[in-house]
Amino acid sequence: MRANPRRTAANSSLRQAFNMARQANIPASPAKQVIDKDAPLKEDIRLLGRLLGNVLREQEGDEVFQVVETVRQTAVRFRRESDAQSGTELNRMLKKLTRDQTVSVVRAFSYFSHLANIAEDQHHNRRRRAHLLAGSAAQRGSIAWALSRLDDAGIPGSAVRSFFKEALISPVLTAHPTEVQRKSILDAEREIARLLAERDLPLTARELARNTQLLHARVATLWQTRMLRYTKLTVADEIENALSYYRITFLRELPGLYEDIETEIAAQFPQRHAADRELPAFVQMGSWIGGDRDGNPNVNAGTMQHALVRQSTAIFDFYLDEVHALGAELSVSTLLVSVSDELQALAGKSPDQSSHRMDEPYRRALIGLYARLAATARTLGAAHVLRQEIGGAAPYSTPAEFTADLQVVADSLKSHHGAALIKPRLAALRRASEIFGFHLATLDLRQSSDVHERVLAELFARAQVASDYAGLAEEAKVELLLEELGKPRLLHSPYLAYTDETESELAVFRAAREVRERYGQRAIRNYIISHTETVSDLLEVLLLQKETGLLHGTWENSAEGRKASCMELMVIPLFETIPDLRCAADIMQRYMAIPQVRGLIAQQGELQEVMLGYSDSNKDGGFLTSNWELYKAETRLIELFDTAGVKLRLFHGRGGTVGRGGGPSYEAILAQPAGTVNGQIRLTEQGEIIASKFSNAEIGRRNLELLVAATLEASLMPNESAGRQARKQAVFEEVMEELSDRAYRAYRNLVYDTPGFTDYFFAATPIAEIAELNIGSRPASRKASRRIEDLRAIPWGFSWGQCRLLLPGWYGFGSAVDAWLNDSEDGKEQKRRINLLRTMFKEWPFFATLLSNMDMVLAKTDLAVASRYAELVSDKRLRNSIFKRIVEEHERVAACLGAITGARERLAGNPLLARSIKNRFAYLDPLNHLQVELIKRHRASVADGRTTDERVRRGIHLSINGIAAGLRNTG
């Protein structure tokens, strides 16, 4: 964690000299033109490492600093030189640490992972700005590149215009137990990122010294800030954590993104009328936090209402601050310029009648807007308006009224020589009012289908309609549900007593109706059904909506007119397991064939959403089969929906790790089957991925832009698999079917059919310790058992990441490819098959993305480290048997991947990530080794009935944090 001060100073001076020359348009000298592009990154990492070392010496003393430094040097030598003696020395050194020293070492390396992330993020921003300065479409940004590609493909501007008019792109933030960051840590790290970015500016020696002092102070703040939570995270805490990303990124960057897109469209299609360039609010935020009840007993009607109050408070705080600032800026006087009659009328309604501002109608109008906003905020539950308004005013009925008032201000400025005054703040504020309304983000509701069945079984029994609803055959259930939907009376009676579960579930539906009335229809509009396996699972939610006033009208007649019945919440099936994915199209076909349902879909604008789960399908069938079954399900669904004349919107339940659908979103969207995106897409952002994508505003803007660009391309680019490619595509899919079948058997054989595998998993990974962490409000398992089937997919994947195996992201692929290639003993046939796989990799985006993600996972896998975790398995025979199988499969996967891609090394196509992994993994090794040692001590104490030393527990949890930060996408 030390650096050569002279080298650091020289690099800093060199970077600043280059920046000053660039800003002054002075050509760089030939010597400077060959500077390593990553030199500033290396300099930043050295700087932050040196500051961390200084803080460590100051806070913990020279002895601890020397211990950490010795561990660091030994670990780097072991990693870079593959020196076995260094590995033995490292293990011996770590075992000898005292408990206090252990915690200090774990904290030091954990924080180094965090600081390295900050440096890398800053370097990504730096490189992107360099590309923007270059000015080509490919370098200006992903939107410009996408529009340029569409233009080259002959896509007319009218098609692009229609896309934006009808599109809906929605990132949905979810709370999951891999989000190990505390908000206090994120705040400190954001300030470090700001100071690091400041060093790219031309700074005087005094300014640079001041910057270094502030960086040192912020690193010291990190060291003195508790990294872990001492109490269990509540749903309310998760809501506040999510809101922090709105303040950091979404509230300003989303409106800014719209402006960027409009600018690029104007440049690409200059013939379009200026008024036609303004985009509708097609990117909208979503959230599950406070509404996702599946497996989380802590979520109920109260948390849902609390989520909306907090969301609404956050957006009103933003609006009030912006309107106040706008009033200070628009000091325009009518003594110098005229205003519109509409603006003058708006000023006349203001509670501000000060004689000092009678000639400043914009200020008076904005004071009136502020008063109305404050009144609205209080009406909708905001507890405090920090800046008191001048006088009373009527609250806004809808966000559209607020937007209209802002438009009056903008129109007046535009028509009276004030157009330049719109862009700095007013334009973005008006855009924000369209995007966020008074609700900020759409809150989805989610519950498991078996809960709905239990609730209705009780309602039917208590109403003496059906004594055993759950025991009915599927056909009988559907018949009964349709019959009840057509009856005007309710099943529920206020005079009967029901179980707590039934009362709680009905309260959620009733609260949803109230929330929609208070905050607008966009506040809650989706109801997701986990574990959808039958048509009755969907109809049950329709009946529960009827019971609570969310489905109303005449059900019997809706088959004819399609307008007699109205459903307020779209019922969205979630297909998760491999069998569920295979049945998805059949279930939707039977569901949409019901005339009354078809009428409801017509009410939704001939649109129906379907959610696909990546996590459980992977845990169920392995990486290759999960991806292939998802692909097939999407293809079948789009064919079905096209035939029915209904637009399909897919909601992708992606996780952080590749094994749960993670990986770059841009490539993932472009790899979707043709026709499945079509301008409509929602996808989850989960766990620590939220922090990595959106805790830095500039990176957040970049990720949002990539999401829009990928959706634009996937929706409008011609289908390359059509026409003469159709036959080749059919061959590709036939091969994938064979590979998937073999991979499925290999994965299931290990995970579900191997005796003792569950014991191996629980011993060789920190799953038990992860479950103890205060990192989420949701339990790690759906049931109190050790069955893999009951374990939630998130901790399943997270645990494999911690022990550096990341097994869900690759296991089974090697066995599948190897067996398929060797099906024939004919050498020519084997060569033909490997060439076919290479063609698939080059020509099929789906297969290329699948292999690219697997390549990344393999690059983060370390069998030597994983072997240390295997030592935690006390049964030697079981340990050797299972770990040997894992190692053999890993070797097959690596060999097959190399044979297909032609790459001799991991991440050959992504040198930036390869360098990142190479640089940071030497600092992860000590964390992994220490985690194993601490787990041994902890489990030994538990086995002996002794109380584990709190320092040991804290060390384990700190190591989990550090490893997750170092790997970045393991949740």
SULHU-V25785 format. One record per backbone hydrogen bond with DSSP energy under -1.0 kcal/mol. CO is the residue of the C=O (numbers start at 0). NH is the residue of the N-H. Records with the same first field share a line. If there is no record, write none. Layout:
CO: NH  NH
This chain:
3: 7
4: 8
5: 9
6: 10
7: 11
8: 12
9: 13
10: 14
11: 15
12: 16
13: 17
14: 18
15: 19
16: 20
17: 21
18: 22
19: 23
20: 25
21: 24
28: 32
31: 34
35: 38
37: 41
38: 42
39: 43
40: 44
41: 45
42: 46
43: 47
44: 48
45: 49
46: 50
47: 51
48: 52
49: 53
50: 54
51: 55
52: 56
53: 57
54: 58
55: 59
56: 60
60: 64
61: 65
62: 66
63: 67
64: 68
65: 69
66: 70
67: 71
68: 72
69: 73
70: 74
71: 75
72: 76
73: 77
74: 78
75: 79
76: 80
82: 86
83: 87
84: 88
85: 89
86: 90
87: 91
88: 92
89: 93
90: 94
91: 95
97: 101
98: 102
99: 103
100: 104
101: 105
102: 106
103: 107
104: 108
105: 109
106: 110
107: 111
108: 112
109: 113
110: 114
111: 115
112: 116
113: 117
114: 118
115: 119
116: 120
117: 121
118: 122
119: 123
120: 124
121: 125
122: 126
123: 127
124: 128
125: 129
126: 130
127: 131
128: 132
130: 134
135: 139
136: 140
140: 144
141: 145
142: 146
143: 147
144: 148
145: 149
146: 150
147: 151
148: 152
149: 154
150: 153
155: 159
156: 160
157: 161
158: 162
159: 163
160: 164
161: 165
162: 166
167: 680
168: 283
169: 682
170: 285
171: 684
172: 287
175: 178
177: 179
181: 185
182: 186
183: 187
184: 188
185: 189
186: 190
187: 191
188: 192
189: 193
190: 194
191: 195
192: 196
193: 197
196: 199
197: 200
203: 207
204: 208
205: 209
206: 210
207: 211
208: 212
209: 213
210: 214
211: 215
212: 216
213: 217
214: 218
215: 219
216: 220
217: 221
218: 222
219: 223
221: 224
233: 237
234: 238
235: 239
236: 240
237: 241
238: 242
239: 243
241: 244
242: 246
243: 247
244: 248  249
245: 250
248: 252
249: 253
251: 255
252: 256
253: 257
254: 258
255: 259
256: 260
257: 261
258: 262
259: 263
260: 264
261: 265
262: 266
263: 267
264: 268
268: 271
272: 275
273: 276
279: 281
281: 168
284: 441
285: 172
286: 443
287: 290  291
290: 292  445
292: 295
295: 298
299: 303
300: 304
301: 305
302: 306
303: 307
304: 308
305: 309
306: 310
307: 311
308: 312
309: 313
310: 314
311: 315
312: 316
313: 317
314: 318
315: 319
316: 320
317: 321
318: 322
319: 323
320: 324
321: 325
322: 326
323: 327
324: 328
325: 329
328: 330
332: 335  336
339: 343
340: 344
341: 345
342: 346
343: 347
344: 348
346: 349
353: 356
356: 359
358: 333
359: 363
360: 364
361: 365
362: 366
363: 367
364: 368
365: 369
366: 370
367: 371
368: 372
369: 373
370: 374
371: 375
372: 376
373: 377
374: 378
375: 379
376: 381
377: 380
398: 402
399: 403
400: 404
401: 405
402: 406
403: 407
404: 408
405: 409
406: 410
407: 411
408: 412
409: 413
410: 414
412: 415  417
417: 420
418: 421
421: 426
424: 428
425: 429
426: 430
427: 431
428: 432
429: 433
430: 434
431: 435
432: 436
435: 438  439
438: 440
441: 286
444: 527
445: 292
446: 529
447: 450  451
448: 452
449: 453
450: 454
451: 455
452: 456
453: 457
454: 458
455: 459
456: 460
457: 461
458: 462
459: 464
460: 463
468: 471
472: 476
473: 477
474: 478
475: 479
476: 480
477: 481
478: 482
479: 483
480: 484
481: 485
483: 486
492: 495
498: 502
499: 503
500: 504
501: 505
502: 506
503: 507
504: 508
505: 509
506: 510
507: 511
508: 512
509: 513
510: 514
511: 515
512: 516
513: 517
514: 518
515: 519
519: 522
522: 442
524: 569
525: 444
526: 571
527: 446
528: 573
529: 448
534: 537  538
535: 539
537: 541
538: 542
539: 543
540: 544
541: 545
542: 546
544: 549  550
545: 548
549: 567
551: 565
556: 559  560
557: 561
563: 553
565: 551
569: 526
571: 528
572: 610
573: 531
574: 612
576: 580
577: 581
578: 582
582: 586
583: 587
584: 588
585: 589
586: 590
587: 591
588: 592
590: 593
593: 597
594: 598
595: 599
596: 600
597: 601
598: 602
599: 603
600: 605
601: 604
605: 646
607: 648
609: 650
610: 574
611: 652
613: 617
614: 618
615: 619
616: 620
617: 621
621: 625
622: 626
623: 627
624: 628
625: 629
626: 630
627: 631
628: 632
629: 633
630: 634
631: 635
632: 636
633: 637
634: 638
635: 639
636: 640
637: 641
638: 642
639: 643
640: 644  645
646: 607
648: 609
649: 681
650: 611
651: 653  683
652: 613
656: 659  661
657: 660
659: 654
663: 667
664: 668
665: 669
666: 670
668: 671
672: 675
676: 679
678: 167
680: 169
681: 651
682: 171
684: 173
685: 688
686: 689
687: 691
688: 692
689: 693
690: 694
695: 699
696: 700
697: 701
698: 702
699: 703
700: 704
701: 705
702: 706
703: 707
704: 708
705: 709
706: 710
707: 711
708: 712
709: 713
710: 714
711: 715
712: 716
718: 721
721: 724
722: 725
724: 728
725: 729
726: 730
727: 731
728: 732
729: 733
730: 734
731: 735
732: 736
733: 737
734: 738
735: 739
736: 740
737: 741
738: 742
739: 743
740: 744
741: 745
742: 746
743: 747
744: 748
745: 749
746: 750
747: 751  752
753: 756
755: 759
756: 760
757: 761
758: 762
759: 763
765: 769
766: 770
769: 772
772: 774
779: 791
782: 784
789: 781
791: 795
792: 796
793: 797
794: 798
795: 799
796: 800
797: 801
798: 802
799: 804  805
800: 803
803: 861
805: 808
806: 809  810
809: 812
811: 815
812: 816
813: 817
814: 818
815: 819
816: 820
817: 821
825: 829
826: 830
827: 831
828: 832
829: 833
830: 834
831: 835
832: 836
833: 837
834: 838
835: 839
836: 840
837: 841
838: 842
839: 843
843: 847
844: 848
845: 849
846: 850
847: 851
848: 852
849: 853
850: 854
851: 855
852: 856
853: 857
854: 858
855: 859
861: 865
862: 866
864: 868
865: 869
866: 870
868: 871
869: 872
873: 875
874: 878
875: 879
876: 880
877: 881
878: 882
879: 883
880: 884
881: 885
882: 886
883: 887
884: 888
885: 889
886: 890
887: 891
888: 892
889: 893
890: 894
891: 895
892: 896
893: 897
894: 898
895: 899
896: 900
897: 901
906: 909
909: 913
910: 914
911: 915
912: 916
913: 917
914: 918
915: 919
916: 920
919: 922
920: 924
923: 927
924: 928
925: 929
926: 930
927: 931
928: 932
929: 933
930: 934
931: 935
932: 936
933: 937
934: 938
935: 939
936: 940
937: 941
938: 942
939: 943
940: 945
941: 944
948: 951  952
949: 953
950: 954
951: 955
952: 956
953: 957
954: 958
955: 959
956: 960
957: 961
958: 962
959: 963
960: 964
961: 965
962: 966
963: 967
966: 968
